[in-house]
Amino acid sequence: MGPVLAGVLQLLALTAALALAYVPLGAYMARVYSTDTHWRVEKWIYKAIGADPNTEMRWPAYLRGVLAFSAVGVLFLYLLQRLQGHLPGSLGFRAIDPDQAFNTAASFVTNTNWQSYYGEQAMGHVVQTAGLAVQNFVSAAVGIAVAVALVRGFARSRTGELGNFWSDLVRGTVRLLLPLAVGAAIVLVACGAIQNFSGIHEVGQFFGGSQQWNGGAVASQEAIKELGTNGGGYFNANSAHPFENPTPFTNLFEIFLLLVIPLALTRTFGIMVGSVKQGYAILATMATIWVGFVALMMWTEFAHHGPALQIAGGALEGKEVRFGVGSSSVFAVSTTLTSTGAVDSFHSSFTGLGGGITMLGMMLGEIAPGGTGSGLYGMLIMAVIAVFIAGLMVGRTPEYLGKKIGTREIKCAACYLLVTPALVLVFAAAAMALPTPGDSMTNSGAHGFSEILYAYTSASNNNGSAFAGLNADTQWFNSTLGVAMLLGRFLPMVFVLALAGSLAEQRPIPATAGTLRTEKPLFTGLLVGAILIITGLTYFPALALGPLAEGLAS
């Protein structure tokens, strides 16, 4: 079997698995976020944190809950890292430096999971499990909660209430992420991923020196890092490491994990707004972009010109032989079109155009299918923009799901769209203009610029993957990337929740003969076009200086 055929067959198997999980998981999540009952363990949690799960919140109160919970998470994780040298199970590792502790705290609380450190050489068991793994769960639950609040804004009328943040947070963690992660971890352990709390031990002599490895609760963290579209790995090699991702099957399984919740949330959306066809329209948009990007990536990595690449059967540099070019391409596209950031190959070693595809996936806003929650609300924001454009073309007031898209709504959507590009381009320009940040680049020219551009694109979009080659463990990058992560996560949430509150206050508008049918393929095509055109107009000059210049010159 040739490598191209193997890649296509793996893609078909992945698609079939996602299709089988779509309806039951989407329906289950709709029940989770619609029920009025509380489990006993959930009641204990509410009592412990002093929250009333039955109190409905307007959008400012919901936002305060998101920000307060996340601020406490940043502070706790920062202190845990700074005190690591005094904690049991630290494996002898010292406390994390202040700038790196801030960067890591911001990274994991914002669901970015960018790592400017070697996990196996910096973090002990307590920080990994009580700090990083916990944030893998709750940061994903926060993203889903915000998405559900926006869906309620579309579904409800003549009320500004969007639900209860604390109830959504706890239910998402206890009823959804925990059971799925336990099941996924069991599968990974059965397939060879490690799960222990062993210390550092020597594994052999290499080139006159010894190599040491430490164990850890790797399988459980790998499960939630993919399910929650987190991405931070126990080891520096991330999902290319055999302790995290031992076989081609686990590689495909991990791709399934990082895609399944974001895709199934479109079913949840359709059920909660009373029209599953609307969910299918959003799903079709996500699937069209994802399939298109996978096809482009496979083409660039399999068919790139050059005798060495053609003899090898593809661009094998930086890719694990046990996964091959096809599976690595699917993983790279899936992890950058979501907010996962896990890697099973090094994107810096992809062809120039292949590296550009990973960047472009993040620049779309990671909405195809995007992160847990963040992908859905990002796509719904783009849907609002698309119906506004359609309304301008036909000369009537734009409507979406029976709600008017007026001045306030379009301002919220426009501000959402402007935040991330502003962060990416301003920080990247500053890093290139100042003398010190450039010293962190391993490469010069277009590839060196791509390293900088990729870093700020990844941080601002809360992806977390790295282009490799960039020494990001400096005060400049730890600080600026940390700020970009925080602003890139919470500023958009402000506009999402403000939009949700505005929509929930409206009266529903009955559909007429002139209403745009947003469940039809025509709207799906309009939405795909709007996403690609807006992203292209925003980022094309920067991409032309980096991956496009490199790809055309090679």
Residue pairs with C-beta under 8 A, 6 or more apart in sequence:
1 9
2 313
3 302
3 313
3 314
3 324
3 325
3 326
4 298
4 302
4 326
6 324
6 326
6 327
7 298
7 302
7 324
7 325
7 326
7 327
7 329
7 330
8 326
10 248
10 252
10 326
10 327
10 330
11 294
11 326
11 330
13 252
14 252
14 255
14 256
14 259
14 330
17 256
18 256
18 259
18 260
18 263
21 256
21 260
21 264
22 263
22 264
22 267
22 283
23 267
25 260
25 261
25 264
25 267
26 264
26 265
26 266
26 267
26 268
26 270
26 271
26 279
27 267
27 268
27 271
28 176
29 144
29 176
29 261
29 264
29 265
29 267
29 268
30 267
30 268
30 271
30 272
32 171
32 172
32 175
32 176
33 148
33 163
33 168
33 171
33 172
33 268
33 272
34 272
36 54
38 46
38 53
38 167
39 174
39 175
41 174
42 53
42 167
42 170
42 171
42 174
45 170
45 174
46 52
46 53
46 166
46 167
46 170
49 166
51 164
51 166
51 167
52 164
52 166
53 164
53 166
53 167
53 170
54 164
54 167
55 164
56 161
56 162
56 163
56 164
57 65
57 161
57 162
57 163
57 164
57 165
58 160
58 161
58 162
58 501
59 149
59 160
59 162
59 497
59 498
59 500
59 501
59 504
60 501
61 165
62 149
62 162
62 163
62 165
62 497
63 493
63 494
63 497
65 165
65 166
65 169
66 142
66 145
66 146
66 165
66 490
66 493
66 497
67 490
69 138
69 142
69 165
69 169
70 109
70 110
70 139
70 142
70 489
70 490
73 105
73 109
73 135
73 138
73 139
74 105
74 106
74 109
74 486
75 105
76 131
77 104
77 105
77 108
77 109
77 131
77 132
77 135
78 101
78 102
78 105
80 87
80 126
80 127
80 130
80 131
81 95
81 96
81 100
81 101
81 104
81 105
81 123
81 127
81 131
82 95
82 96
82 98
82 101
83 95
84 90
84 93
84 94
84 95
84 96
84 123
84 124
84 126
84 127
85 93
85 94
85 95
86 95
87 124
87 126
87 127
88 126
89 124
89 125
89 126
89 197
90 124
90 125
90 126
90 127
91 124
91 125
91 199
91 200
91 214
92 124
92 200
93 121
93 122
93 123
93 124
95 101
96 104
96 117
96 122
96 123
99 475
99 478
99 479
100 116
100 117
100 473
100 478
102 478
102 479
102 482
103 114
103 116
103 477
103 478
103 479
103 481
103 482
104 115
104 116
104 117
104 132
105 482
106 112
106 482
106 483
106 485
106 486
107 113
107 114
107 115
107 232
107 464
107 481
107 482
107 485
108 131
108 132
108 135
108 136
108 139
108 230
108 232
109 135
109 139
110 139
110 462
110 485
110 486
110 488
110 489
110 490
111 139
111 140
111 142
111 143
111 228
111 229
111 230
111 339
111 371
111 372
111 374
111 462
111 489
112 231
112 339
112 341
112 458
112 459
112 462
112 463
112 464
112 485
112 488
112 489
113 136
113 225
113 230
113 231
113 232
113 341
113 464
114 232
114 341
114 458
114 459
114 464
114 466
114 472
114 481
114 485
115 232
115 233
115 236
115 464
115 466
116 472
116 473
116 477
116 478
116 481
117 123
117 473
118 235
118 236
119 128
119 232
119 233
119 234
119 235
119 236
120 213
120 214
120 234
120 235
120 236
121 236
123 132
125 197
125 216
125 217
128 216
128 217
128 221
128 234
129 217
129 221
132 221
132 232
133 217
133 220
133 221
133 224
135 230
136 221
136 224
136 225
136 228
136 230
136 232
137 173
137 177
137 178
137 181
137 224
137 228
138 169
138 173
139 228
139 230
140 172
140 177
140 224
140 227
140 228
140 229
140 230
140 371
140 372
140 373
141 168
141 169
141 170
141 172
141 173
141 176
141 177
141 228
142 169
142 373
143 371
143 372
143 373
143 374
144 168
144 172
144 176
144 261
144 265
144 372
144 373
145 165
145 168
145 169
145 172
145 373
146 373
146 374
146 377
146 493
146 496
146 497
147 265
147 373
147 374
147 376
147 377
148 163
148 168
148 268
148 272
148 373
149 162
149 163
149 165
149 168
149 496
149 497
149 500
150 376
150 377
150 380
150 496
150 497
150 499
150 500
150 503
151 268
151 269
151 272
151 273
151 376
151 380
152 162
152 163
152 272
152 500
152 504
153 162
153 499
153 500
153 501
153 502
153 503
153 504
154 273
154 380
154 400
154 401
154 403
154 500
154 503
155 272
155 273
155 274
156 162
156 504
157 504
157 506
157 507
157 508
158 505
158 506
158 507
159 504
159 505
160 501
160 504
160 505
161 504
162 497
162 500
162 501
162 504
176 261
177 224
177 227
177 228
180 223
180 227
180 261
181 220
181 223
181 224
181 227
181 228
182 220
182 223
184 223
184 224
184 226
184 227
184 253
184 257
185 195
185 219
185 220
185 222
185 223
187 250
187 253
188 219
188 222
188 223
188 250
188 253
189 195
189 219
191 246
191 247
191 249
191 250
191 253
192 242
192 246
192 247
192 250
193 218
193 219
193 222
193 243
193 244
193 245
193 246
193 250
194 215
194 216
194 218
194 219
194 243
195 217
195 218
195 219
195 220
196 215
196 216
196 217
197 215
197 216
197 217
198 214
198 215
198 216
199 214
199 215
200 212
200 213
200 214
201 212
201 213
201 214
202 210
202 211
202 212
203 211
203 212
203 213
204 210
204 211
205 211
213 243
216 234
218 234
218 235
218 243
218 244
221 233
221 234
222 233
222 234
222 239
222 244
222 245
222 254
223 257
224 230
225 231
225 232
225 233
225 340
225 342
226 254
226 257
226 258
226 340
226 342
227 257
227 258
227 260
227 261
227 372
228 261
228 372
229 258
229 261
229 262
229 338
229 339
229 340
229 341
229 370
229 371
229 372
229 375
230 340
230 341
230 342
230 464
231 238
231 335
231 339
231 340
231 341
231 342
231 343
231 463
231 464
231 465
232 341
232 464
233 239
233 241
233 244
233 342
234 241
234 243
234 244
235 241
235 243
235 244
237 244
238 244
238 342
238 343
238 344
239 245
239 251
239 254
239 331
239 342
239 343
239 344
240 320
240 343
240 344
240 345
240 346
245 251
245 254
245 344
247 322
248 322
248 323
248 324
248 327
251 322
251 323
251 327
251 331
251 344
252 327
254 331
254 342
254 344
255 327
255 330
255 331
255 334
258 334
258 335
258 338
258 340
258 342
259 334
259 338
259 369
261 372
262 286
262 338
262 369
262 370
262 371
262 372
262 375
262 376
263 283
263 286
263 287
263 369
265 369
265 372
265 373
265 375
265 376
266 279
266 280
266 282
266 283
266 286
266 369
266 376
267 276
267 279
267 283
268 279
269 278
269 279
269 282
269 376
269 380
270 276
270 277
270 278
270 279
270 280
270 282
271 279
273 279
273 401
275 401
275 519
277 519
278 401
278 518
278 519
280 519
281 518
281 519
281 520
281 523
281 524
281 527
282 376
282 379
282 380
282 383
284 521
284 524
285 368
285 379
285 524
285 527
285 528
285 531
286 367
286 368
286 369
286 370
286 375
286 379
287 368
288 368
288 524
288 528
289 337
289 364
289 367
289 368
289 528
289 531
290 333
290 334
290 337
290 368
290 369
293 333
293 337
293 357
293 360
293 361
293 368
294 329
294 330
294 333
294 334
296 357
297 329
297 330
297 332
297 333
297 354
297 357
297 358
298 325
298 326
298 329
298 330
300 315
300 350
300 351
300 353
300 354
300 357
300 551
301 314
301 315
301 325
301 328
301 329
301 350
301 351
301 354
302 313
302 314
302 315
302 325
302 326
304 314
304 315
304 351
304 353
304 354
304 554
306 554
309 315
309 351
313 325
314 324
314 325
315 325
315 349
315 350
315 351
315 354
316 325
317 349
318 345
318 346
318 347
318 348
318 349
318 350
318 468
319 325
319 328
319 345
319 346
319 349
320 328
320 344
320 345
323 331
323 344
323 345
327 344
328 344
328 345
329 354
331 342
331 343
331 344
331 345
332 343
332 344
332 345
332 347
332 350
332 354
332 357
332 358
333 357
333 358
333 361
334 340
335 341
335 342
335 343
335 463
335 465
336 347
336 358
336 359
336 361
336 362
336 366
336 463
336 465
337 361
337 362
337 364
337 366
337 367
337 368
337 369
337 370
338 366
338 369
338 370
338 371
338 375
339 366
339 370
339 371
339 372
339 374
339 375
339 461
339 462
339 463
339 464
340 371
340 463
340 464
340 465
341 458
341 463
341 464
341 465
342 465
343 465
343 466
346 468
347 354
347 355
347 358
347 454
347 465
347 466
347 467
347 468
348 355
348 447
348 450
348 451
348 467
348 468
348 469
349 468
350 358
351 551
351 554
352 446
352 447
352 547
352 548
352 549
352 550
352 551
352 552
352 553
352 554
353 547
353 548
353 551
355 450
355 454
355 467
355 547
355 550
355 551
356 450
356 543
356 546
356 547
356 548
356 550
356 551
358 454
358 465
359 450
359 453
359 454
359 457
359 543
359 546
359 547
360 535
360 539
360 543
361 368
362 457
362 458
362 461
362 463
363 421
363 424
363 457
363 461
363 535
363 538
363 539
363 543
364 531
364 532
364 535
365 378
365 382
365 417
365 420
365 461
365 531
365 535
366 374
366 375
366 378
366 461
366 462
366 463
367 375
367 378
367 379
367 382
367 531
368 375
368 379
368 531
369 375
369 376
369 379
370 376
370 378
370 379
371 462
374 462
377 496
378 416
378 492
381 413
381 416
381 417
381 495
381 496
381 499
382 527
382 530
382 531
382 534
383 400
383 518
383 527
384 400
384 405
384 409
384 410
384 413
384 499
385 410
385 413
385 414
385 417
385 530
385 534
386 523
386 526
386 527
386 530
387 398
387 399
387 400
387 405
387 516
387 518
387 523
388 398
388 405
388 410
388 413
389 526
389 530
390 398
390 516
390 523
390 526
391 397
391 398
391 399
391 405
391 516
392 398
394 514
396 514
397 404
397 405
397 406
398 404
398 405
398 516
399 405
399 509
399 515
399 516
400 518
401 518
402 508
402 509
402 510
402 511
403 409
403 503
403 506
403 508
403 509
404 506
404 509
405 413
408 502
409 499
409 502
409 503
412 495
412 496
412 498
412 499
412 502
413 495
413 499
415 495
416 492
416 495
416 496
416 499
417 534
419 487
419 488
419 491
419 492
419 495
420 460
420 461
420 488
420 492
421 538
421 539
423 456
423 460
423 484
423 487
423 488
424 453
424 456
424 457
424 460
424 461
424 484
424 539
424 542
425 542
427 456
427 460
427 480
427 484
428 452
428 453
428 456
428 457
428 542
430 437
430 480
431 437
431 438
431 452
431 456
431 476
431 477
431 480
432 438
432 449
432 452
434 476
436 474
436 476
437 452
437 474
437 476
437 477
438 448
440 470
440 471
440 472
440 474
440 476
440 477
441 448
441 451
441 452
441 469
441 470
442 448
442 451
442 469
442 470
442 471
443 451
443 469
445 550
446 545
446 546
446 547
446 549
446 550
446 553
447 469
447 546
447 550
449 545
449 546
450 467
450 546
450 547
450 550
451 467
451 468
451 469
451 470
452 470
453 542
453 543
453 546
454 466
454 467
454 470
455 466
455 467
455 470
455 472
455 477
455 481
456 480
456 481
456 484
457 463
458 464
458 465
458 466
458 467
459 481
459 482
459 484
459 485
459 488
460 484
460 485
460 487
460 488
461 488
462 485
462 488
462 489
466 472
470 477
471 477
472 478
472 481
516 523
517 523
